[in-house]
Amino acid sequence: MDRRTVLGTLGALVGTAVVAGCGGSAPAPEDGPAPPLGSGGLRWWDQFEPLEDLQRSTFEAFTRADGTSVEYTTYNPNDLAQALQLAYGSNQLPDVFSPGSLGSPVALLRDQGWFSPLGADSEAAVRTRFPAGVLAEGVHAFGGELYTFPLFSPRQYDALLWYDRDTVARAGLDPDDPPASWEQTRAAARAVKDSGGEGLTLPLQFADRLSEFVLELAQTAGFPGCRAGELEGIDLRTGEYRYHDDAFVAAIDYLHSFKRDRLLFAASTGLDARSARVRWAAGGSAYLIDGCYNVGVLTRSFPEVLDRISVAPIPTPDGRPAVLTRPPLGGTFWVSGQSGRPGTAAALLERTLSPEYQRGLATAMDQPPVDTAATAGSDAHPLYKRCVEMFEQQVFVGPVVQARNPRISQVEARMRPVEPNLGAIVQGVLSDQIPDARRALAALSDGLAAERDAAIAEIGGGVGPADWAFPDWRRGEDYPA
């Protein structure tokens, strides 16, 4: 069975979330995290606003069956990292949480005691639901113990082009013929601006999301890399860090051109992902770059705008359909290393593998479930189904570097962050604080390469830079498991 078949049929077995997401409703706590439930219940924190109803119904069913209550909090993505760091420092992490907003390798977090393994009973139940080769050492398992499992499809990206049909029509543009190339998108934004509207909204306060946009746009400009995981910024053919590649410079310049040409919604400088979405839905601009989960948020919070909203694929330099690469995704939800009831927390986490949850995930319209067939047969909005169809055509599954050599996880855990990172560089360029993008990107590449070399030396061998190279990778093909 090939990788595409495995990941296409795996959804019949599983379904829910992964490391990145959208939305959120709780602010970061000012005086530290909430104390543990006195009743012996569990606490669950994540950032997946479109899943809120599904999560609550799942937790209520668990409480009825198990007798254990679940206190659930959904955060704005920017706030979740702060809340988790405060909780970790005071030994009050929630029993289950999504660590993606922390921005640290999960191998490092695991070594620091953030996570607990699922335990023998839950591990046995989970492993029976996945084909061989999907659960990878160094990604989902460490030291032979399973800690988490993948629930979202890797066939997705965040840089979809959403637009307001009415605003576009008032500018004399055809709402049924959206821009496909970078220049066409700029021209469309300029036409909207000339008609009295605003062109494009970007979440300039959300560095991680800007990084995701650039990683995807760079691929459309020819960069031989992938989005997500330990291979970000790496040329898959050589294993070298190549953030300074022409494709990255061009992708950043494309986003900067909207600011330079006064086509960017002025309030973008103060917006994160959630507030950018709100301002756009309120008519702030014609265009918004966002993921498929945008329609899930709109359905919940702004249903009145759905009839005038459309979505187009990620624009490319020449207007041809995008060909993107993304590796299999890691786990979204993990049991806390500070949980007093890790076995019960793992049993709760198992609930996300149920067929009921899978169908609910598709209907909730966050990131697409592994089972895309569940999306087609769900109550999801037609725009969401359209997004998933585009992903199936444009995104191919890349390699898993840790599966080749588990010692790579040890290297990643020892590598220190290099600043400014890609998101901060994009912010700096768009705010005119970084005048030379290529120079900043080259420093990032050099810094990461030096960190990797130092980490390899520290662990004493058994791994080398060549382990990050996949010369047999081919653009537009799934990498064999």
N, C-alpha and C positions, 0 to 999 in steps of 0.2 A: 504494500500500500504506500503510495507516494505522499509527500508532505501536504499537498493541496487536498488530497482525498482525506487524509487523517484529520486535518483541521476543518474540512468542510463537514465531515460526519461527526466529529467530536461533539458538536453542539447538540446532537440528540441525547447526549449524556450529561452535558453541563450547561452553565450559563450564569454570568453576572459581570463583575467589574475588574478593572486593572488600575495600573499606577497613576494615571492621570485622569482628570475628570473636569467637572464644571460645577458652577453654582455653589450653593451653601447658604446657610442662614444664621448661624451663630457667630457672634463676635468673639475675638480672642479674650479669654478671661483676664481681668485686670489684677486680680489678687490671687492668681494661681488656679489650678484646675479644681473641679468639683471633687469633694471627698467621695470615697467608695460608698456604694449603697449599703446602708446599715442592715438591710434585709437579707444580705447575702446574694443579691441579684448581680447581674452583669451590666457592664457599660460598653457601648459601641460608639466609636467616633468615625465619621468619614466626611467627604466633601461632595457627595453625589446627590445634588439637590433633586434631579429628576427621579431618583430612586426612592425618595422619602416615603411615599405612600406604600411602595412595595416593601421597603424595609420594615415599616411599622406593622404591616399585616403579617409579615413573616415572623417578626418577634412576638406578636400577640399569639400566633399559632404555637410557637415554641413554649410560651408561658403556659398556655392551656395544657399542652402535652407534658411538660417537664415540671411545671410549678415554679420555674425560675423567672423572675421579672428581668426585663431588659430596659435600661435607661439609654435612650438613643439621642445623639446630638449630631446634626449636620452643620458643617462649618463652611465659610467662604474659604476657597483654597489658600489664599494668602494668609489667613488666620490659623489654619489648622497646624501648620508647622510650629508656630509660636506656642499654641496650646499644648502640643505634644512635647515640646522641649521643656516647658514648665512642669508638665506632669511627670516626665522622666526624671527630672532633677529632684522632685519631691516624692518619688516612689509611688506615684498615683496614676500611672498609665491606665487607660481604659483596657478592658479585657480583650477587646477586638478593635483594631483600628487599621486605617489605610495610611501607610508611611510615605507615599509618593511625594508629598509636598516637602518632606525633609531634605530631599535633594542629595542624599548620601547613599552609597552602595549598600544594598541590603546585607551583603556579607559583612561589612563593617558594623552595621547596626546589630547584626546577630552576634558578632564577637563582643559587642558592648552590653549584651544582655537585654536588648529590646524585645526579643521574640522568644516564644516557647515552641517546641515541636508539637505537632498535633497529637502525638501519643499513638501507641500501637493500635488501639481499636479504630480510631478515626483514620489513621493512615491506611489501614487495611481496606476500610470502606471506600476511601477516596481513590486509592490506586486501582480498584476494580472498575472504576468508571472512565479510566483514561487508557488509550492505546499505548503500547510500549514506545518509548522514545520521547513522549511529550513532557513528562515530568523529569526535569534535568537536574543533576547534581550541580551545585553552585548557583542555581537559579531558584529552584523550589525545594531542594533538599540539601542538607549540609551534614557531613559526617554520616551519611546513610540514613538520616532521619528526615522525614517529610515535614516541612513547615507551612507550606501554602500550596496553592494550585492556580493555574490560569483559568480565567473565566470570560475574558473578552476576546474577541477576534483580533488578530494582528492586522487584518485587512481594514485599515481605517487611517484617516489623517485629519489634521485639525485646520488646515488652511482652505476649507471650502469658501466659496464666494457667495454670501447671502446678499439679497438685494430686495428693496422695496419697489414693487412693480409700478405703483402709482407715481412715485418720485421719478423713476426712470422714464415713464411715459411722458410726464410733463416736460422732461428734457428733450423730447423728440426721439428717444431711443425705443427700440422694439423690446418689450419685456420678455418676449419669447425667443430672443436671439442675444443671450448674454455675452459679454466679452470673453474671449478664450485666451488671448495673448496678454503679455504684460503691457504692451503699448495700447492695445484695445481697452484694457481696464483703465489705464491712465486717461485715455481719450474719453471714455464714458464718464469718469469722475469729473473731468473738465467740463463736459457738456452739462452735467448736473449743476456744477458750480456756476456756469454761465447762465443757467436758468433760475438762479436764486437759491439753490439748495446747497447741501454740503456733500462732499464726495465720499470719503471713506472714514470709518471709525476703527481705531486700533487700540488695544489695551496696553498703553505704553507704561503703565505702572506694574505690569505683570511680566517680569523679565523671563520667567520660565516659558510662558506662552509665546513670547516673541522668539525665543530660542527655537521652539517647536516649529513656528512658521518658517524660520530661515532654514532649518534643517530640511524641511520638505521642499521649499522653493529652490534650494541649492541642488537637490536631486533633479528637479525639472530642468535646471540649467546644465545638467550633465555630470554632476558630482557622483562618482562611483561609490556611494556610501549608503547608509541606512539611517533610519530614525528610531530612537529609543534604544536603551540598553548601553552596554559598555563599548559598543562599536560606533557611537556617535562621533562624527568628525574624523573618522578613520577611513582612509582609502582601502576598500575591501580587497583590492588587488595586491596591495603591498604591505598592509598593516601599519602604515605611517599615519600620524596625525596630520591632516591637511585642511585645517580650518582656514588657512590662508589661500586656498584654491580660488581660482577665478570665479568659480560658481558661487562660493559664499560671498565674495565681494559683490558680485552682480546681484545676488538675492537681497543683500542689505541695501544696496543702492536703489533697488526697485522700491522697497518700502520707504526709504528716505525720500524718494522722488515725490511722493505724495505730500510730504511735509515741505520740501523745497519749492514745489509748485503751488503751494497753498491749496491743496486739494484734500487735506486731512481735516477732519472735524476738530475744531480748535480745542474742545474739552478733552480730547484723547490723552493729553499729557497727564491728566489726573485720574484716568480710568483704569481699573483692573478688568479681568474677564467678565465678571458679573455686572459691574456698573456700565461697561461698554455695551453689553448686550441690552441693558435697560434703556440707555440713552438712544441706541439705534432703534429699538422697538418703538420708542416714543417719537420717532421721526427725526432723530438727530442727523442722520445722513442716509444716502441712498444705499451704500455698500458697507458690509461688515465681513471681516475674515473670522471664521469661527468653525467649530466642529459640528458633527451631526447632532450632538446633544442640544444644540441651540433650539431646535424645534421642540424638544422635550420641555425645556424651560418656558418657551413661548406658550405651549399648550397649557401648562400649569398656571402661568402668571399673566400672560397677555393673549388670551385666546382670540380677542377681537382683531388682532393684526394678522392672523394666519391666512386670511383670504387674499391679502395683498403682498405676501412674501413668496419669493422663489429662491432657488439655490442652484449654483453652477459649480462645476469641478474647479479644482485649483488651477489658476491661470498658469500658463507656461510661456517661456520666451517667444516661441514661434507659433503658439496656438494649437499645437498638436496635443492629443491626449497624453496626460502624464503617465509616467511609468515609475512607480515608487517601490522602495524596499523597506520592509519592517520585520524585525525578527519576532519569533514567538514571544508572547508577553509573559512576564512573571506574575506573581500573585498580587492581588490588590489588598486583600484582607489578611491580617496576621494576628495570631494569638499573642498577647503581651507576655513578656518575660517577667512582669510584675504581677500577673494575675494570680489571685488566690484560688481560682477554680479553673485551671487551664483545660481540664478534661471536659467540663461543661461548656466552656467557651468554644472548644473544638467541635463539640456536638452541635452548637448553634451555627458555627461556620459551615458544617456539613449541609445545613438546610439550603444553602445557596446552590446546591447541586440538584435539587428536586426539579422535576418537570414543571411544576407549578411556578417555581421561581424563574425558570428559563422563559416561560411564556410571559410572565410578568415583566421580566427584564426587557424583552423586545417591546412590549407595550409602553414601558416607562420611558423609552427613547433616550437613554444615556449613550454610552459607547455601545457598539453593536455586539450582540452575543456571538459566541463561536458558531452557534447553529443559525446560520443565516436563513434557513428554511423556516425557522420559528418566527423570524421577522416578517417574512412574506405572508405568513398565515396569522399574524397578530393583529391587534387593533391599533397598531402604530399609525401615525399620520402618513399620508402618501409622500410627503416631502422626506420623511425619515427613510421610508422604503427606497426612495430614489437615491438618497445618500448611500445606502448599503449597496445598491446595485452598482453605483459608480465605484465604490471601494473594491467590489469583487472584480471589476474590470481593470483597475488601475494599480492595485497594490499586490505585491508579491512577497512571499515569506522568505526572509533572509536567514543567515546562519546564526547559531547560538555559540558564542565564543567559549563560554564556560563548559559546554558539553564536550568540546574538543580536549580541554585540559582543565580539570578542576582547580589546579593551582592558580589559574587566572583569577579566581575569586580572592585568593590570598593577596595577589598583587593589587587588585582593585581596592581591597580593604585597607591597604597600607598607603595608597596614593592620597596625598593631600590635595585639597581643592586648589585650583589655580585661578587667581583673580586678576583682572575682570574675566568672568566666564563669558560664554557666547551671548547669553541674554543681557548681561550688563554692557557688553560691547554694543549690541544693537541699540539699547537704551541710550548709550553715550553718543552714538552716531546720530540718532534721530533727535537728540536734544542739542546737537552741535557741540558737545563736550569732547568728543573724540574726532579729530579732523582726518585721521588716516586710518581707515578701517583695516586695510591690509596689514599695516604694521601691528595693530593691536591683535589681529587674528594670528599673525605669525608668532607673536609672543605667547599667545595661548597654546598654539601647536608645540612650540619649543618647550614651554613649561610643562605640558602634559607628558611629552616624550621624556623629559628629564625625570619627572616623578615616576613614570613607569620604569625607567632604567634603575632608579634608586630602589624601588620596591622589589624589583626582580633580584637585585643584589642582596637585599635584606633577607629574602626568604631562602636564599642559598641555591638558586638554580632550579632545574626541572621545568623551566618555562622560559621563553624568550620572545622578543618582538615578533618573530615569524609566526607565533601562535595566533596573532591577530590578523594574519593574512589569509585570504581565501581566493587564490588565483583561479580556482575553478568556478567561482561565482559568475553568473551571467545575468545581466540586466533583463528584466521581463520574464524571468523564470523563477519558480520556487526552488530554494536551495534544498537539496535532499537531506533528510534527517540523518 
